[in-house]
Amino acid sequence: MRSRCYVIGNGLSLRSTPLDKIIGTPSVACNRIARIYPHTEWRPSHFVVATVNVRLIPWYIDIMKTIMMGIDSYVWNALKLYIPPRNNVKYIQCHQTGTVTDKPKDGWWHDDIERAITHWGGSGTAMIQVACGLGHDEIILLGFDANWKLGIKGQDLNHFDMDYGEGSGFDRPGKIKLWNYQAKLSHDWIRKMTDERGISVINATPNSGIKAYPMVDLDEILAK
């Protein structure tokens, strides 16, 4: 029997995703997921922080809300300055180039996440790698919209909260083009890595722009 884990992106579709239906099943979330807590009883069992946006005060506040709940947290070791040691925090190495690359470097996929993970392509890559490294072999993606759009009048149209992307560049055309480009590259690579390991990745995000995985309705998954 496969070990299921939900990996939760922060896309616009998360507003209408019934997260309470996945309570009791392992899940991995990241970054400003705390902004959805007022709307659901669900909380992730694992949390990933591998973004330099933690330097921004609104991001830092939301990230610390989840960490302070005692949720098992995997934090890029370069962020120790911002996120101090706690019993539930595990610092890990994270391959983060800060530049655009057409492919990840050899060795960027680690089965042993205690050693390292990669953030290439975004936090979704880091979360999926953590889920796999925890031993799960059926990964269900929710909130992985990836149809990046330019913000309008300071509003973020790409996340479940219109203030989510504050300071991240959602209002810059160059960033939007880059994010769409890297989404395709990174998920094509993730599909290759997971296929080689016999890990199933299924996208249950409605109207997702990520086409690397089989698409299934969440209700179909919950019915199994």
C-alpha positions as protocol buffer text, in pm:
chain_id: "A"
residue {
  index: 1
  type: MET
  ca { x: 0 y: 0 z: 0 }
}
residue {
  index: 2
  type: ARG
  ca { x: 128 y: 343 z: -92 }
}
residue {
  index: 3
  type: SER
  ca { x: 202 y: 610 z: 168 }
}
residue {
  index: 4
  type: ARG
  ca { x: 7 y: 924 z: 75 }
}
residue {
  index: 5
  type: CYS
  ca { x: 114 y: 1280 z: 143 }
}
residue {
  index: 6
  type: TYR
  ca { x: -45 y: 1604 z: 26 }
}
residue {
  index: 7
  type: VAL
  ca { x: 188 y: 1882 z: -84 }
}
residue {
  index: 8
  type: ILE
  ca { x: 17 y: 2218 z: -54 }
}
residue {
  index: 9
  type: GLY
  ca { x: 107 y: 2502 z: -286 }
}
residue {
  index: 10
  type: ASN
  ca { x: -19 y: 2854 z: -227 }
}
residue {
  index: 11
  type: GLY
  ca { x: -201 y: 2910 z: -555 }
}
residue {
  index: 12
  type: LEU
  ca { x: -530 y: 3093 z: -602 }
}
residue {
  index: 13
  type: SER
  ca { x: -722 y: 2763 z: -618 }
}
residue {
  index: 14
  type: LEU
  ca { x: -644 y: 2699 z: -251 }
}
residue {
  index: 15
  type: ARG
  ca { x: -927 y: 2940 z: -164 }
}
residue {
  index: 16
  type: SER
  ca { x: -1181 y: 2682 z: -277 }
}
residue {
  index: 17
  type: THR
  ca { x: -987 y: 2368 z: -184 }
}
residue {
  index: 18
  type: PRO
  ca { x: -1160 y: 2176 z: 100 }
}
residue {
  index: 19
  type: LEU
  ca { x: -848 y: 2133 z: 312 }
}
residue {
  index: 20
  type: ASP
  ca { x: -1049 y: 2006 z: 607 }
}
residue {
  index: 21
  type: LYS
  ca { x: -1114 y: 1689 z: 405 }
}
residue {
  index: 22
  type: ILE
  ca { x: -745 y: 1596 z: 422 }
}
residue {
  index: 23
  type: ILE
  ca { x: -710 y: 1634 z: 799 }
}
residue {
  index: 24
  type: GLY
  ca { x: -540 y: 1325 z: 936 }
}
residue {
  index: 25
  type: THR
  ca { x: -328 y: 1264 z: 627 }
}
residue {
  index: 26
  type: PRO
  ca { x: 36 y: 1383 z: 620 }
}
residue {
  index: 27
  type: SER
  ca { x: 82 y: 1714 z: 440 }
}
residue {
  index: 28
  type: VAL
  ca { x: 364 y: 1954 z: 360 }
}
residue {
  index: 29
  type: ALA
  ca { x: 316 y: 2330 z: 326 }
}
residue {
  index: 30
  type: CYS
  ca { x: 544 y: 2631 z: 305 }
}
residue {
  index: 31
  type: ASN
  ca { x: 599 y: 3002 z: 353 }
}
residue {
  index: 32
  type: ARG
  ca { x: 285 y: 3211 z: 418 }
}
residue {
  index: 33
  type: ILE
  ca { x: 40 y: 2921 z: 450 }
}
residue {
  index: 34
  type: ALA
  ca { x: -61 y: 3066 z: 789 }
}
residue {
  index: 35
  type: ARG
  ca { x: -275 y: 3318 z: 602 }
}
residue {
  index: 36
  type: ILE
  ca { x: -526 y: 3041 z: 529 }
}
residue {
  index: 37
  type: TYR
  ca { x: -555 y: 2920 z: 889 }
}
residue {
  index: 38
  type: PRO
  ca { x: -851 y: 3148 z: 974 }
}
residue {
  index: 39
  type: HIS
  ca { x: -1051 y: 2970 z: 703 }
}
residue {
  index: 40
  type: THR
  ca { x: -979 y: 2605 z: 788 }
}
residue {
  index: 41
  type: GLU
  ca { x: -914 y: 2372 z: 1081 }
}
residue {
  index: 42
  type: TRP
  ca { x: -650 y: 2192 z: 873 }
}
residue {
  index: 43
  type: ARG
  ca { x: -285 y: 2245 z: 961 }
}
residue {
  index: 44
  type: PRO
  ca { x: 16 y: 2091 z: 782 }
}
residue {
  index: 45
  type: SER
  ca { x: 212 y: 1813 z: 951 }
}
residue {
  index: 46
  type: HIS
  ca { x: 535 y: 1941 z: 795 }
}
residue {
  index: 47
  type: PHE
  ca { x: 652 y: 2291 z: 700 }
}
residue {
  index: 48
  type: VAL
  ca { x: 928 y: 2407 z: 463 }
}
residue {
  index: 49
  type: VAL
  ca { x: 1105 y: 2742 z: 460 }
}
residue {
  index: 50
  type: ALA
  ca { x: 1357 y: 2783 z: 179 }
}
residue {
  index: 51
  type: THR
  ca { x: 1287 y: 3135 z: 59 }
}
residue {
  index: 52
  type: VAL
  ca { x: 1489 y: 3452 z: 106 }
}
residue {
  index: 53
  type: ASN
  ca { x: 1158 y: 3637 z: 138 }
}
residue {
  index: 54
  type: VAL
  ca { x: 1174 y: 3555 z: 509 }
}
residue {
  index: 55
  type: ARG
  ca { x: 1374 y: 3879 z: 525 }
}
residue {
  index: 56
  type: LEU
  ca { x: 1050 y: 4069 z: 458 }
}
residue {
  index: 57
  type: ILE
  ca { x: 863 y: 4144 z: 780 }
}
residue {
  index: 58
  type: PRO
  ca { x: 513 y: 4032 z: 660 }
}
residue {
  index: 59
  type: TRP
  ca { x: 662 y: 3704 z: 536 }
}
residue {
  index: 60
  type: TYR
  ca { x: 860 y: 3655 z: 855 }
}
residue {
  index: 61
  type: ILE
  ca { x: 552 y: 3705 z: 1074 }
}
residue {
  index: 62
  type: ASP
  ca { x: 346 y: 3449 z: 882 }
}
residue {
  index: 63
  type: ILE
  ca { x: 630 y: 3197 z: 864 }
}
residue {
  index: 64
  type: MET
  ca { x: 690 y: 3219 z: 1238 }
}
residue {
  index: 65
  type: LYS
  ca { x: 318 y: 3165 z: 1308 }
}
residue {
  index: 66
  type: THR
  ca { x: 347 y: 2814 z: 1168 }
}
residue {
  index: 67
  type: ILE
  ca { x: 682 y: 2740 z: 1328 }
}
residue {
  index: 68
  type: MET
  ca { x: 557 y: 2857 z: 1668 }
}
residue {
  index: 69
  type: MET
  ca { x: 276 y: 2601 z: 1647 }
}
residue {
  index: 70
  type: GLY
  ca { x: 540 y: 2332 z: 1692 }
}
residue {
  index: 71
  type: ILE
  ca { x: 491 y: 2189 z: 1343 }
}
residue {
  index: 72
  type: ASP
  ca { x: 784 y: 1985 z: 1213 }
}
residue {
  index: 73
  type: SER
  ca { x: 978 y: 2246 z: 1012 }
}
residue {
  index: 74
  type: TYR
  ca { x: 1257 y: 2208 z: 757 }
}
residue {
  index: 75
  type: VAL
  ca { x: 1447 y: 2535 z: 726 }
}
residue {
  index: 76
  type: TRP
  ca { x: 1725 y: 2626 z: 483 }
}
residue {
  index: 77
  type: ASN
  ca { x: 2036 y: 2658 z: 701 }
}
residue {
  index: 78
  type: ALA
  ca { x: 2123 y: 2992 z: 540 }
}
residue {
  index: 79
  type: LEU
  ca { x: 1820 y: 3137 z: 721 }
}
residue {
  index: 80
  type: LYS
  ca { x: 1944 y: 3072 z: 1076 }
}
residue {
  index: 81
  type: LEU
  ca { x: 1987 y: 3446 z: 1120 }
}
residue {
  index: 82
  type: TYR
  ca { x: 1610 y: 3490 z: 1087 }
}
residue {
  index: 83
  type: ILE
  ca { x: 1474 y: 3165 z: 1231 }
}
residue {
  index: 84
  type: PRO
  ca { x: 1638 y: 3074 z: 1562 }
}
residue {
  index: 85
  type: PRO
  ca { x: 1679 y: 2715 z: 1686 }
}
residue {
  index: 86
  type: ARG
  ca { x: 1370 y: 2541 z: 1822 }
}
residue {
  index: 87
  type: ASN
  ca { x: 1292 y: 2178 z: 1900 }
}
residue {
  index: 88
  type: ASN
  ca { x: 1074 y: 2149 z: 1590 }
}
residue {
  index: 89
  type: VAL
  ca { x: 1319 y: 2318 z: 1350 }
}
residue {
  index: 90
  type: LYS
  ca { x: 1560 y: 2115 z: 1140 }
}
residue {
  index: 91
  type: TYR
  ca { x: 1818 y: 2311 z: 943 }
}
residue {
  index: 92
  type: ILE
  ca { x: 1912 y: 2160 z: 609 }
}
residue {
  index: 93
  type: GLN
  ca { x: 2130 y: 2255 z: 317 }
}
residue {
  index: 94
  type: CYS
  ca { x: 1939 y: 2384 z: 18 }
}
residue {
  index: 95
  type: HIS
  ca { x: 2068 y: 2421 z: -336 }
}
residue {
  index: 96
  type: GLN
  ca { x: 1959 y: 2773 z: -428 }
}
residue {
  index: 97
  type: THR
  ca { x: 2144 y: 2938 z: -712 }
}
residue {
  index: 98
  type: GLY
  ca { x: 1954 y: 3265 z: -722 }
}
residue {
  index: 99
  type: THR
  ca { x: 1992 y: 3257 z: -1101 }
}
residue {
  index: 100
  type: VAL
  ca { x: 1804 y: 3099 z: -1389 }
}
residue {
  index: 101
  type: THR
  ca { x: 1936 y: 2763 z: -1501 }
}
residue {
  index: 102
  type: ASP
  ca { x: 1791 y: 2547 z: -1778 }
}
residue {
  index: 103
  type: LYS
  ca { x: 1843 y: 2235 z: -1572 }
}
residue {
  index: 104
  type: PRO
  ca { x: 1936 y: 2139 z: -1217 }
}
residue {
  index: 105
  type: LYS
  ca { x: 2289 y: 2036 z: -1140 }
}
residue {
  index: 106
  type: ASP
  ca { x: 2385 y: 1672 z: -1093 }
}
residue {
  index: 107
  type: GLY
  ca { x: 2312 y: 1556 z: -742 }
}
residue {
  index: 108
  type: TRP
  ca { x: 2043 y: 1812 z: -667 }
}
residue {
  index: 109
  type: TRP
  ca { x: 1784 y: 1545 z: -590 }
}
residue {
  index: 110
  type: HIS
  ca { x: 1857 y: 1395 z: -249 }
}
residue {
  index: 111
  type: ASP
  ca { x: 1679 y: 1090 z: -115 }
}
residue {
  index: 112
  type: ASP
  ca { x: 1834 y: 1179 z: 220 }
}
residue {
  index: 113
  type: ILE
  ca { x: 1678 y: 1518 z: 296 }
}
residue {
  index: 114
  type: GLU
  ca { x: 1880 y: 1543 z: 617 }
}
residue {
  index: 115
  type: ARG
  ca { x: 2172 y: 1603 z: 381 }
}
residue {
  index: 116
  type: ALA
  ca { x: 2016 y: 1858 z: 143 }
}
residue {
  index: 117
  type: ILE
  ca { x: 1726 y: 1950 z: -85 }
}
residue {
  index: 118
  type: THR
  ca { x: 1694 y: 2189 z: -377 }
}
residue {
  index: 119
  type: HIS
  ca { x: 1480 y: 2498 z: -420 }
}
residue {
  index: 120
  type: TRP
  ca { x: 1537 y: 2514 z: -796 }
}
residue {
  index: 121
  type: GLY
  ca { x: 1210 y: 2617 z: -958 }
}
residue {
  index: 122
  type: GLY
  ca { x: 1054 y: 2737 z: -633 }
}
residue {
  index: 123
  type: SER
  ca { x: 937 y: 2622 z: -293 }
}
residue {
  index: 124
  type: GLY
  ca { x: 718 y: 2355 z: -453 }
}
residue {
  index: 125
  type: THR
  ca { x: 1032 y: 2168 z: -553 }
}
residue {
  index: 126
  type: ALA
  ca { x: 1160 y: 2178 z: -197 }
}
residue {
  index: 127
  type: MET
  ca { x: 827 y: 2060 z: -55 }
}
residue {
  index: 128
  type: ILE
  ca { x: 794 y: 1766 z: -293 }
}
residue {
  index: 129
  type: GLN
  ca { x: 1149 y: 1659 z: -215 }
}
residue {
  index: 130
  type: VAL
  ca { x: 1077 y: 1673 z: 159 }
}
residue {
  index: 131
  type: ALA
  ca { x: 758 y: 1467 z: 117 }
}
residue {
  index: 132
  type: CYS
  ca { x: 950 y: 1203 z: -77 }
}
residue {
  index: 133
  type: GLY
  ca { x: 1239 y: 1211 z: 169 }
}
residue {
  index: 134
  type: LEU
  ca { x: 997 y: 1141 z: 454 }
}
residue {
  index: 135
  type: GLY
  ca { x: 916 y: 811 z: 286 }
}
residue {
  index: 136
  type: HIS
  ca { x: 589 y: 892 z: 110 }
}
residue {
  index: 137
  type: ASP
  ca { x: 546 y: 743 z: -235 }
}
residue {
  index: 138
  type: GLU
  ca { x: 207 y: 887 z: -336 }
}
residue {
  index: 139
  type: ILE
  ca { x: 228 y: 1265 z: -357 }
}
residue {
  index: 140
  type: ILE
  ca { x: -90 y: 1464 z: -419 }
}
residue {
  index: 141
  type: LEU
  ca { x: -48 y: 1827 z: -525 }
}
residue {
  index: 142
  type: LEU
  ca { x: -301 y: 2091 z: -420 }
}
residue {
  index: 143
  type: GLY
  ca { x: -272 y: 2464 z: -481 }
}
residue {
  index: 144
  type: PHE
  ca { x: -14 y: 2420 z: -759 }
}
residue {
  index: 145
  type: ASP
  ca { x: -175 y: 2660 z: -1006 }
}
residue {
  index: 146
  type: ALA
  ca { x: 139 y: 2792 z: -1178 }
}
residue {
  index: 147
  type: ASN
  ca { x: -53 y: 3005 z: -1427 }
}
residue {
  index: 148
  type: TRP
  ca { x: 147 y: 3309 z: -1321 }
}
residue {
  index: 149
  type: LYS
  ca { x: -16 y: 3643 z: -1399 }
}
residue {
  index: 150
  type: LEU
  ca { x: 100 y: 3999 z: -1359 }
}
residue {
  index: 151
  type: GLY
  ca { x: -43 y: 4170 z: -1051 }
}
residue {
  index: 152
  type: ILE
  ca { x: -292 y: 4453 z: -1094 }
}
residue {
  index: 153
  type: LYS
  ca { x: -292 y: 4764 z: -875 }
}
residue {
  index: 154
  type: GLY
  ca { x: -78 y: 4596 z: -612 }
}
residue {
  index: 155
  type: GLN
  ca { x: -295 y: 4286 z: -588 }
}
residue {
  index: 156
  type: ASP
  ca { x: -142 y: 3942 z: -621 }
}
residue {
  index: 157
  type: LEU
  ca { x: -356 y: 3735 z: -860 }
}
residue {
  index: 158
  type: ASN
  ca { x: -148 y: 3419 z: -818 }
}
residue {
  index: 159
  type: HIS
  ca { x: -203 y: 3320 z: -456 }
}
residue {
  index: 160
  type: PHE
  ca { x: -497 y: 3239 z: -229 }
}
residue {
  index: 161
  type: ASP
  ca { x: -445 y: 3574 z: -55 }
}
residue {
  index: 162
  type: MET
  ca { x: -414 y: 3892 z: -264 }
}
residue {
  index: 163
  type: ASP
  ca { x: -148 y: 4027 z: -27 }
}
residue {
  index: 164
  type: TYR
  ca { x: 49 y: 3703 z: -26 }
}
residue {
  index: 165
  type: GLY
  ca { x: 321 y: 3798 z: -271 }
}
residue {
  index: 166
  type: GLU
  ca { x: 410 y: 4132 z: -113 }
}
residue {
  index: 167
  type: GLY
  ca { x: 770 y: 4213 z: -205 }
}
residue {
  index: 168
  type: SER
  ca { x: 823 y: 3902 z: -419 }
}
residue {
  index: 169
  type: GLY
  ca { x: 798 y: 4066 z: -762 }
}
residue {
  index: 170
  type: PHE
  ca { x: 451 y: 3959 z: -879 }
}
residue {
  index: 171
  type: ASP
  ca { x: 411 y: 4306 z: -1031 }
}
residue {
  index: 172
  type: ARG
  ca { x: 717 y: 4270 z: -1258 }
}
residue {
  index: 173
  type: PRO
  ca { x: 660 y: 4119 z: -1606 }
}
residue {
  index: 174
  type: GLY
  ca { x: 1008 y: 3968 z: -1614 }
}
residue {
  index: 175
  type: LYS
  ca { x: 941 y: 3777 z: -1292 }
}
residue {
  index: 176
  type: ILE
  ca { x: 613 y: 3636 z: -1422 }
}
residue {
  index: 177
  type: LYS
  ca { x: 776 y: 3511 z: -1740 }
}
residue {
  index: 178
  type: LEU
  ca { x: 1057 y: 3353 z: -1540 }
}
residue {
  index: 179
  type: TRP
  ca { x: 823 y: 3180 z: -1294 }
}
residue {
  index: 180
  type: ASN
  ca { x: 614 y: 3023 z: -1573 }
}
residue {
  index: 181
  type: TYR
  ca { x: 932 y: 2910 z: -1749 }
}
residue {
  index: 182
  type: GLN
  ca { x: 1085 y: 2755 z: -1440 }
}
residue {
  index: 183
  type: ALA
  ca { x: 760 y: 2590 z: -1334 }
}
residue {
  index: 184
  type: LYS
  ca { x: 759 y: 2379 z: -1648 }
}
residue {
  index: 185
  type: LEU
  ca { x: 1130 y: 2295 z: -1629 }
}
residue {
  index: 186
  type: SER
  ca { x: 1130 y: 2206 z: -1261 }
}
residue {
  index: 187
  type: HIS
  ca { x: 820 y: 1987 z: -1270 }
}
residue {
  index: 188
  type: ASP
  ca { x: 939 y: 1800 z: -1578 }
}
residue {
  index: 189
  type: TRP
  ca { x: 1256 y: 1727 z: -1378 }
}
residue {
  index: 190
  type: ILE
  ca { x: 1063 y: 1628 z: -1065 }
}
residue {
  index: 191
  type: ARG
  ca { x: 854 y: 1386 z: -1272 }
}
residue {
  index: 192
  type: LYS
  ca { x: 1172 y: 1225 z: -1403 }
}
residue {
  index: 193
  type: MET
  ca { x: 1324 y: 1195 z: -1055 }
}
residue {
  index: 194
  type: THR
  ca { x: 1008 y: 1053 z: -897 }
}
residue {
  index: 195
  type: ASP
  ca { x: 943 y: 809 z: -1182 }
}
residue {
  index: 196
  type: GLU
  ca { x: 1294 y: 672 z: -1139 }
}
residue {
  index: 197
  type: ARG
  ca { x: 1215 y: 606 z: -772 }
}
residue {
  index: 198
  type: GLY
  ca { x: 869 y: 457 z: -822 }
}
residue {
  index: 199
  type: ILE
  ca { x: 703 y: 756 z: -656 }
}
residue {
  index: 200
  type: SER
  ca { x: 361 y: 860 z: -786 }
}
residue {
  index: 201
  type: VAL
  ca { x: 292 y: 1233 z: -816 }
}
residue {
  index: 202
  type: ILE
  ca { x: -66 y: 1334 z: -895 }
}
residue {
  index: 203
  type: ASN
  ca { x: -189 y: 1690 z: -953 }
}
residue {
  index: 204
  type: ALA
  ca { x: -531 y: 1752 z: -797 }
}
residue {
  index: 205
  type: THR
  ca { x: -518 y: 2128 z: -857 }
}
residue {
  index: 206
  type: PRO
  ca { x: -812 y: 2247 z: -1074 }
}
residue {
  index: 207
  type: ASN
  ca { x: -702 y: 2416 z: -1398 }
}
residue {
  index: 208
  type: SER
  ca { x: -334 y: 2384 z: -1307 }
}
residue {
  index: 209
  type: GLY
  ca { x: -74 y: 2508 z: -1551 }
}
residue {
  index: 210
  type: ILE
  ca { x: 154 y: 2220 z: -1451 }
}
residue {
  index: 211
  type: LYS
  ca { x: 110 y: 1934 z: -1697 }
}
residue {
  index: 212
  type: ALA
  ca { x: 395 y: 1707 z: -1592 }
}
residue {
  index: 213
  type: TYR
  ca { x: 173 y: 1477 z: -1382 }
}
residue {
  index: 214
  type: PRO
  ca { x: -161 y: 1296 z: -1416 }
}
residue {
  index: 215
  type: MET
  ca { x: -453 y: 1525 z: -1335 }
}
residue {
  index: 216
  type: VAL
  ca { x: -723 y: 1398 z: -1097 }
}
residue {
  index: 217
  type: ASP
  ca { x: -1009 y: 1559 z: -904 }
}
residue {
  index: 218
  type: LEU
  ca { x: -954 y: 1564 z: -528 }
}
residue {
  index: 219
  type: ASP
  ca { x: -1292 y: 1397 z: -473 }
}
residue {
  index: 220
  type: GLU
  ca { x: -1174 y: 1097 z: -676 }
}
residue {
  index: 221
  type: ILE
  ca { x: -866 y: 1067 z: -457 }
}
residue {
  index: 222
  type: LEU
  ca { x: -1064 y: 1097 z: -136 }
}
residue {
  index: 223
  type: ALA
  ca { x: -1303 y: 826 z: -254 }
}
residue {
  index: 224
  type: LYS
  ca { x: -1025 y: 568 z: -283 }
}
